[in-house]
């Protein structure tokens, strides 16, 4: 799928309903995180996910790195898309795909300093066992590699888009003010936003989401003119 929009950090059913109204395809639920606090409990996530209807889909975002645990967690939440942010071996990814080909895998490529060679190696090692890659930004202050609100060197993301055999989603510090420029420059398969459409109370803001979606759609339309 191209021109994908994912919004991560769903807090409750009202937020999910608002995002579906705007046509957001992927709704992300960060859970079992080593750094950031979970936005809701696993039990609350189960209830919200039950209310997500096609073509919208729930995405489990986590740092788990063992196939068996990942599959069990997907089954608990009743999700079929997993976004893996931690280090995970090729063998564990292969186990997921071999045992559960119905689970779609998005693998992070976390950008920090000059680590492009490492990210290029990751793409070549893992692409056979993932469906998408997603770039994100490492924050050296907090140690977080997602939901940082910070951008990274877009030249690196552009290179990853060019060399990856699988589609690349762009994340990391995107908001309504910069997402159009980012899409036109990098031409990713999709974009992901978390804190960039939140108000000061930590909830997704209706007007920010609306503007973000409009900017994304216009940018992707401009690419194909």
Buried (B, 14 or more C-beta within 10 A) or exposed (E): EEBBBBBBBBBBBEBBEBBBEBEBBBBBBBBBBEBBEBBBEEEBBBEBBEEBEEEBBBBBBBBBBEBEEBBEBBEBBEBBBBBBBBEBEEEBBBBBBEEBEEBBBBBBBBBBEEBBEEBBEBBEEBBEBBBBBBBBBBBEEEEBBBBBBBBBBBEBBBBBBEBBEBBBBBBBBBBBEBBBEBBEBBBBBBBBBBBBBBEEEEBBBEEBBBBBBBBBBBBBEEEEE
